[in-house]
Amino acid sequence: MKLSPKRILSFTAILLFLISLIFTAVHLKSVADYKIAVKEITFGNVDITDVPNGVYVGEYDVDFVYAKVEVTVQNGVITNIDILEHKNGRGSPAEVVVDRIVAEQKIEVDAVSGATNSSTVIKKAVENALTGKQKMNGKTEWIYCPVFRRKTRLQIRIDTELKNPPFTVRNVNRKICLM
């Protein structure tokens, strides 16, 4: 059975349309999840005068916007905030929110108009730096075998700190493998 070029073209067009429809649905779902995650951000009451002197790093991630900041505290006063990383869409104007935090010495300052979500994420990253809390939306990463550079059967949360991992090295069929 031979298919005519018209029929092949129509099947191809339908297939491409269905694939683009699936990708659009997945993208719209991730945008909806992002909007919900930003709406659910709440700020605690951080007393900056209780924070010991030092440099603190904090981060916050809501998929489309990510911020990592370094906050310097001297004598109960925020003296400097550096933005180490800021993944954003059009939210780069929100980076001036750190100047407002330093000037007003509080986290809950006015967001930058047009970059509200980025402002909120940066403020939450500053709060996480001062409180020592991190939130990465429960994201996990695969643990890779250091010998074969392949995924193991294990996943680990990004914010997990491994101190004494229960890994052993075994010789299996003349190959060294992480078990």
CYANA upper distance limits for C-alpha pairs under 8 A (distance plus 0.5 A):
  3 LEU  CA      7 ARG  CA      6.78
  3 LEU  CA      8 ILE  CA      7.06
  4 SER  CA      8 ILE  CA      6.87
  5 PRO  CA      9 LEU  CA      6.55
  6 LYS  CA     10 SER  CA      6.68
  7 ARG  CA     11 PHE  CA      6.68
  8 ILE  CA     12 THR  CA      6.61
  9 LEU  CA     13 ALA  CA      6.61
 10 SER  CA     14 ILE  CA      6.66
 11 PHE  CA     15 LEU  CA      6.58
 12 THR  CA     16 LEU  CA      6.61
 13 ALA  CA     17 PHE  CA      6.60
 14 ILE  CA     18 LEU  CA      6.72
 15 LEU  CA     19 ILE  CA      6.71
 16 LEU  CA     20 SER  CA      6.62
 17 PHE  CA     21 LEU  CA      6.58
 18 LEU  CA     22 ILE  CA      6.76
 19 ILE  CA     23 PHE  CA      6.81
 20 SER  CA     24 THR  CA      6.55
 21 LEU  CA     25 ALA  CA      6.73
 22 ILE  CA     26 VAL  CA      6.77
 23 PHE  CA     27 HIS  CA      6.64
 24 THR  CA     28 LEU  CA      6.61
 25 ALA  CA     29 LYS  CA      6.66
 26 VAL  CA     30 SER  CA      6.82
 27 HIS  CA     31 VAL  CA      6.73
 28 LEU  CA     32 ALA  CA      6.66
 29 LYS  CA     33 ASP  CA      6.72
 30 SER  CA     34 TYR  CA      6.61
 31 VAL  CA     35 LYS  CA      6.75
 32 ALA  CA     36 ILE  CA      6.80
 33 ASP  CA     37 ALA  CA      6.64
 34 TYR  CA     38 VAL  CA      6.79
 34 TYR  CA     62 VAL  CA      6.47
 34 TYR  CA     63 ASP  CA      6.96
 34 TYR  CA     64 PHE  CA      7.24
 35 LYS  CA     39 LYS  CA      6.72
 36 ILE  CA     40 GLU  CA      6.70
 37 ALA  CA     41 ILE  CA      7.18
 37 ALA  CA     62 VAL  CA      6.71
 38 VAL  CA     62 VAL  CA      7.33
 38 VAL  CA    117 ASN  CA      7.02
 38 VAL  CA    120 THR  CA      8.06
 38 VAL  CA    121 VAL  CA      8.14
 41 ILE  CA    120 THR  CA      8.23
 41 ILE  CA    124 LYS  CA      8.19
 43 PHE  CA    108 GLU  CA      8.08
 43 PHE  CA    124 LYS  CA      7.48
 43 PHE  CA    127 GLU  CA      8.03
 44 GLY  CA    127 GLU  CA      8.42
 46 VAL  CA    107 ILE  CA      8.39
 46 VAL  CA    127 GLU  CA      7.80
 46 VAL  CA    130 LEU  CA      8.14
 46 VAL  CA    131 THR  CA      7.96
 47 ASP  CA     51 VAL  CA      7.71
 48 ILE  CA     76 GLY  CA      6.16
 48 ILE  CA     77 VAL  CA      7.01
 48 ILE  CA     78 ILE  CA      7.96
 48 ILE  CA    105 GLN  CA      8.14
 48 ILE  CA    106 LYS  CA      8.17
 48 ILE  CA    130 LEU  CA      8.27
 49 THR  CA     75 ASN  CA      7.89
 49 THR  CA     76 GLY  CA      4.39
 49 THR  CA     77 VAL  CA      7.06
 50 ASP  CA     76 GLY  CA      6.95
 51 VAL  CA     73 VAL  CA      7.83
 51 VAL  CA     76 GLY  CA      6.65
 51 VAL  CA    130 LEU  CA      7.41
 52 PRO  CA     73 VAL  CA      7.65
 52 PRO  CA     74 GLN  CA      8.19
 52 PRO  CA     75 ASN  CA      8.02
 52 PRO  CA     76 GLY  CA      7.41
 53 ASN  CA     72 THR  CA      8.14
 53 ASN  CA     73 VAL  CA      5.58
 53 ASN  CA     74 GLN  CA      5.36
 53 ASN  CA     75 ASN  CA      6.62
 53 ASN  CA     76 GLY  CA      7.51
 54 GLY  CA     72 THR  CA      6.36
 54 GLY  CA     73 VAL  CA      5.94
 54 GLY  CA     74 GLN  CA      7.29
 55 VAL  CA     70 GLU  CA      7.12
 55 VAL  CA     71 VAL  CA      6.07
 55 VAL  CA     72 THR  CA      4.93
 55 VAL  CA     73 VAL  CA      6.86
 56 TYR  CA     70 GLU  CA      6.03
 56 TYR  CA     71 VAL  CA      5.57
 56 TYR  CA     72 THR  CA      6.88
 56 TYR  CA    129 ALA  CA      5.73
 56 TYR  CA    130 LEU  CA      7.00
 56 TYR  CA    132 GLY  CA      8.46
 57 VAL  CA     68 LYS  CA      7.64
 57 VAL  CA     69 VAL  CA      6.13
 57 VAL  CA     70 GLU  CA      4.93
 57 VAL  CA     71 VAL  CA      6.76
 57 VAL  CA    126 VAL  CA      8.45
 57 VAL  CA    128 ASN  CA      8.44
 57 VAL  CA    129 ALA  CA      5.36
 57 VAL  CA    130 LEU  CA      8.49
 58 GLY  CA     68 LYS  CA      6.20
 58 GLY  CA     69 VAL  CA      5.95
 58 GLY  CA     70 GLU  CA      7.05
 58 GLY  CA     71 VAL  CA      8.44
 58 GLY  CA    125 ALA  CA      5.49
 58 GLY  CA    126 VAL  CA      6.46
 58 GLY  CA    127 GLU  CA      7.93
 58 GLY  CA    128 ASN  CA      5.51
 58 GLY  CA    129 ALA  CA      4.20
 58 GLY  CA    130 LEU  CA      7.99
 58 GLY  CA    132 GLY  CA      7.68
 58 GLY  CA    133 LYS  CA      8.09
 58 GLY  CA    134 GLN  CA      7.19
 59 GLU  CA     66 TYR  CA      7.92
 59 GLU  CA     67 ALA  CA      5.94
 59 GLU  CA     68 LYS  CA      4.63
 59 GLU  CA     69 VAL  CA      6.73
 59 GLU  CA    122 ILE  CA      8.45
 59 GLU  CA    124 LYS  CA      8.15
 59 GLU  CA    125 ALA  CA      4.86
 59 GLU  CA    126 VAL  CA      7.89
 59 GLU  CA    128 ASN  CA      7.06
 59 GLU  CA    129 ALA  CA      7.58
 59 GLU  CA    134 GLN  CA      6.80
 59 GLU  CA    135 LYS  CA      7.93
 60 TYR  CA     66 TYR  CA      6.29
 60 TYR  CA     67 ALA  CA      6.03
 60 TYR  CA     68 LYS  CA      7.16
 60 TYR  CA    121 VAL  CA      6.67
 60 TYR  CA    122 ILE  CA      7.90
 60 TYR  CA    124 LYS  CA      6.95
 60 TYR  CA    125 ALA  CA      5.46
 60 TYR  CA    128 ASN  CA      8.14
 60 TYR  CA    134 GLN  CA      7.18
 60 TYR  CA    135 LYS  CA      6.30
 60 TYR  CA    136 MET  CA      6.77
 61 ASP  CA     65 VAL  CA      6.60
 61 ASP  CA     66 TYR  CA      4.84
 61 ASP  CA     67 ALA  CA      7.06
 61 ASP  CA    121 VAL  CA      7.74
 61 ASP  CA    135 LYS  CA      7.49
 61 ASP  CA    136 MET  CA      5.96
 61 ASP  CA    137 ASN  CA      7.47
 62 VAL  CA     66 TYR  CA      6.77
 62 VAL  CA    121 VAL  CA      8.28
 62 VAL  CA    136 MET  CA      8.07
 62 VAL  CA    137 ASN  CA      7.54
 64 PHE  CA     87 LYS  CA      7.82
 64 PHE  CA     88 ASN  CA      6.91
 64 PHE  CA     89 GLY  CA      7.70
 65 VAL  CA     86 HIS  CA      7.85
 65 VAL  CA     87 LYS  CA      5.82
 65 VAL  CA     88 ASN  CA      5.26
 65 VAL  CA     89 GLY  CA      7.75
 65 VAL  CA    117 ASN  CA      8.15
 65 VAL  CA    118 SER  CA      6.78
 65 VAL  CA    121 VAL  CA      7.57
 66 TYR  CA     85 GLU  CA      8.02
 66 TYR  CA     86 HIS  CA      6.09
 66 TYR  CA     87 LYS  CA      5.39
 66 TYR  CA     88 ASN  CA      7.20
 66 TYR  CA    118 SER  CA      8.43
 66 TYR  CA    121 VAL  CA      7.37
 66 TYR  CA    122 ILE  CA      8.44
 67 ALA  CA     83 ILE  CA      7.85
 67 ALA  CA     84 LEU  CA      8.17
 67 ALA  CA     85 GLU  CA      6.00
 67 ALA  CA     86 HIS  CA      4.94
 67 ALA  CA     87 LYS  CA      6.89
 67 ALA  CA    121 VAL  CA      6.91
 67 ALA  CA    122 ILE  CA      6.07
 67 ALA  CA    125 ALA  CA      6.79
 68 LYS  CA     83 ILE  CA      6.62
 68 LYS  CA     84 LEU  CA      5.88
 68 LYS  CA     85 GLU  CA      5.43
 68 LYS  CA     86 HIS  CA      6.94
 68 LYS  CA    122 ILE  CA      8.05
 68 LYS  CA    125 ALA  CA      6.75
 69 VAL  CA     81 ILE  CA      7.22
 69 VAL  CA     82 ASP  CA      6.11
 69 VAL  CA     83 ILE  CA      4.95
 69 VAL  CA     84 LEU  CA      5.72
 69 VAL  CA     85 GLU  CA      7.42
 69 VAL  CA    122 ILE  CA      8.08
 69 VAL  CA    125 ALA  CA      6.85
 69 VAL  CA    126 VAL  CA      6.88
 69 VAL  CA    129 ALA  CA      7.92
 70 GLU  CA     81 ILE  CA      6.10
 70 GLU  CA     82 ASP  CA      5.59
 70 GLU  CA     83 ILE  CA      6.89
 70 GLU  CA     84 LEU  CA      7.21
 70 GLU  CA    126 VAL  CA      8.21
 70 GLU  CA    129 ALA  CA      7.74
 71 VAL  CA     78 ILE  CA      7.57
 71 VAL  CA     79 THR  CA      8.37
 71 VAL  CA     80 ASN  CA      6.45
 71 VAL  CA     81 ILE  CA      5.02
 71 VAL  CA     82 ASP  CA      7.05
 71 VAL  CA    126 VAL  CA      7.36
 71 VAL  CA    129 ALA  CA      7.23
 71 VAL  CA    130 LEU  CA      8.00
 72 THR  CA     78 ILE  CA      6.36
 72 THR  CA     79 THR  CA      6.16
 72 THR  CA     80 ASN  CA      5.63
 72 THR  CA     81 ILE  CA      6.78
 73 VAL  CA     77 VAL  CA      5.95
 73 VAL  CA     78 ILE  CA      5.00
 73 VAL  CA     79 THR  CA      6.21
 73 VAL  CA     80 ASN  CA      7.86
 74 GLN  CA     78 ILE  CA      6.97
 74 GLN  CA     79 THR  CA      6.93
 77 VAL  CA    105 GLN  CA      7.46
 78 ILE  CA    102 VAL  CA      6.29
 78 ILE  CA    105 GLN  CA      6.92
 79 THR  CA    102 VAL  CA      6.98
 80 ASN  CA    102 VAL  CA      7.14
 81 ILE  CA     98 VAL  CA      6.65
 81 ILE  CA     99 ASP  CA      8.20
 81 ILE  CA    102 VAL  CA      7.85
 82 ASP  CA     98 VAL  CA      8.41
 83 ILE  CA     95 GLU  CA      8.13
 86 HIS  CA     92 SER  CA      8.29
 88 ASN  CA     92 SER  CA      7.13
 88 ASN  CA    118 SER  CA      7.27
 90 ARG  CA    115 ALA  CA      7.57
 91 GLY  CA     95 GLU  CA      8.39
 91 GLY  CA    114 GLY  CA      7.96
 91 GLY  CA    115 ALA  CA      5.18
 91 GLY  CA    116 THR  CA      8.26
 91 GLY  CA    117 ASN  CA      8.01
 91 GLY  CA    118 SER  CA      5.82
 91 GLY  CA    119 SER  CA      8.22
 92 SER  CA    115 ALA  CA      7.93
 92 SER  CA    118 SER  CA      8.07
 93 PRO  CA    112 VAL  CA      7.62
 93 PRO  CA    115 ALA  CA      7.00
 94 ALA  CA    111 ALA  CA      7.84
 94 ALA  CA    112 VAL  CA      5.89
 94 ALA  CA    115 ALA  CA      5.91
 94 ALA  CA    116 THR  CA      7.75
 94 ALA  CA    118 SER  CA      6.33
 94 ALA  CA    119 SER  CA      5.45
 94 ALA  CA    122 ILE  CA      8.47
 95 GLU  CA    119 SER  CA      7.61
 95 GLU  CA    122 ILE  CA      8.12
 96 VAL  CA    100 ARG  CA      7.35
 96 VAL  CA    112 VAL  CA      8.26
 97 VAL  CA    101 ILE  CA      6.82
 97 VAL  CA    109 VAL  CA      8.03
 97 VAL  CA    110 ASP  CA      8.27
 97 VAL  CA    111 ALA  CA      7.25
 97 VAL  CA    112 VAL  CA      7.32
 97 VAL  CA    119 SER  CA      6.81
 97 VAL  CA    122 ILE  CA      8.20
 97 VAL  CA    123 LYS  CA      8.11
 98 VAL  CA    102 VAL  CA      6.78
 98 VAL  CA    122 ILE  CA      8.25
 98 VAL  CA    123 LYS  CA      8.15
 99 ASP  CA    103 ALA  CA      6.59
100 ARG  CA    104 GLU  CA      6.43
100 ARG  CA    109 VAL  CA      7.13
101 ILE  CA    105 GLN  CA      5.89
101 ILE  CA    106 LYS  CA      5.98
101 ILE  CA    107 ILE  CA      6.12
101 ILE  CA    108 GLU  CA      8.19
101 ILE  CA    109 VAL  CA      6.89
102 VAL  CA    106 LYS  CA      7.92
104 GLU  CA    109 VAL  CA      8.07
107 ILE  CA    123 LYS  CA      6.57
107 ILE  CA    126 VAL  CA      7.84
107 ILE  CA    127 GLU  CA      7.32
108 GLU  CA    123 LYS  CA      7.87
111 ALA  CA    115 ALA  CA      7.85
111 ALA  CA    116 THR  CA      5.91
111 ALA  CA    119 SER  CA      5.84
111 ALA  CA    120 THR  CA      7.36
112 VAL  CA    116 THR  CA      6.15
112 VAL  CA    119 SER  CA      6.73
115 ALA  CA    119 SER  CA      6.60
116 THR  CA    120 THR  CA      6.64
117 ASN  CA    121 VAL  CA      6.75
118 SER  CA    122 ILE  CA      6.62
119 SER  CA    123 LYS  CA      6.64
120 THR  CA    124 LYS  CA      6.66
121 VAL  CA    125 ALA  CA      6.66
122 ILE  CA    126 VAL  CA      6.82
123 LYS  CA    127 GLU  CA      6.78
124 LYS  CA    128 ASN  CA      6.58
125 ALA  CA    129 ALA  CA      6.68
125 ALA  CA    134 GLN  CA      8.44
126 VAL  CA    130 LEU  CA      6.86
127 GLU  CA    131 THR  CA      6.59
128 ASN  CA    132 GLY  CA      5.86
128 ASN  CA    133 LYS  CA      5.19
128 ASN  CA    134 GLN  CA      6.14
129 ALA  CA    133 LYS  CA      7.38
129 ALA  CA    134 GLN  CA      8.37
134 GLN  CA    159 ASP  CA      7.79
135 LYS  CA    159 ASP  CA      8.23
136 MET  CA    158 ILE  CA      7.60
136 MET  CA    159 ASP  CA      7.59
138 GLY  CA    157 ARG  CA      6.85
138 GLY  CA    158 ILE  CA      8.11
139 LYS  CA    157 ARG  CA      6.24
139 LYS  CA    158 ILE  CA      6.57
140 THR  CA    155 GLN  CA      6.57
140 THR  CA    156 ILE  CA      5.65
140 THR  CA    157 ARG  CA      4.61
140 THR  CA    158 ILE  CA      5.93
141 GLU  CA    155 GLN  CA      5.96
141 GLU  CA    156 ILE  CA      5.97
141 GLU  CA    157 ARG  CA      6.79
141 GLU  CA    158 ILE  CA      6.87
142 TRP  CA    151 LYS  CA      6.56
142 TRP  CA    152 THR  CA      7.45
142 TRP  CA    153 ARG  CA      8.34
142 TRP  CA    154 LEU  CA      6.63
142 TRP  CA    155 GLN  CA      4.88
142 TRP  CA    156 ILE  CA      6.81
143 ILE  CA    151 LYS  CA      6.48
143 ILE  CA    152 THR  CA      6.27
143 ILE  CA    153 ARG  CA      8.25
143 ILE  CA    154 LEU  CA      6.32
143 ILE  CA    155 GLN  CA      6.22
143 ILE  CA    156 ILE  CA      7.30
144 TYR  CA    149 ARG  CA      6.27
144 TYR  CA    150 ARG  CA      5.75
144 TYR  CA    151 LYS  CA      4.98
144 TYR  CA    152 THR  CA      6.08
145 CYS  CA    149 ARG  CA      5.57
145 CYS  CA    150 ARG  CA      5.93
145 CYS  CA    151 LYS  CA      6.73
145 CYS  CA    152 THR  CA      6.61
145 CYS  CA    177 CYS  CA      7.94
145 CYS  CA    178 LEU  CA      6.42
146 PRO  CA    150 ARG  CA      8.32
146 PRO  CA    178 LEU  CA      7.99
147 VAL  CA    176 ILE  CA      7.60
147 VAL  CA    177 CYS  CA      7.24
147 VAL  CA    178 LEU  CA      8.00
148 PHE  CA    177 CYS  CA      8.19
156 ILE  CA    160 THR  CA      7.44
167 PHE  CA    178 LEU  CA      7.17
167 PHE  CA    179 MET  CA      6.46
168 THR  CA    178 LEU  CA      6.68
168 THR  CA    179 MET  CA      6.21
169 VAL  CA    176 ILE  CA      7.19
169 VAL  CA    177 CYS  CA      6.41
169 VAL  CA    178 LEU  CA      5.53
169 VAL  CA    179 MET  CA      6.77
170 ARG  CA    176 ILE  CA      6.30
170 ARG  CA    177 CYS  CA      6.18
170 ARG  CA    178 LEU  CA      7.20
170 ARG  CA    179 MET  CA      7.48
171 ASN  CA    175 LYS  CA      6.10
171 ASN  CA    176 ILE  CA      5.20
171 ASN  CA    177 CYS  CA      6.94
172 VAL  CA    176 ILE  CA      6.67
172 VAL  CA    177 CYS  CA      7.20
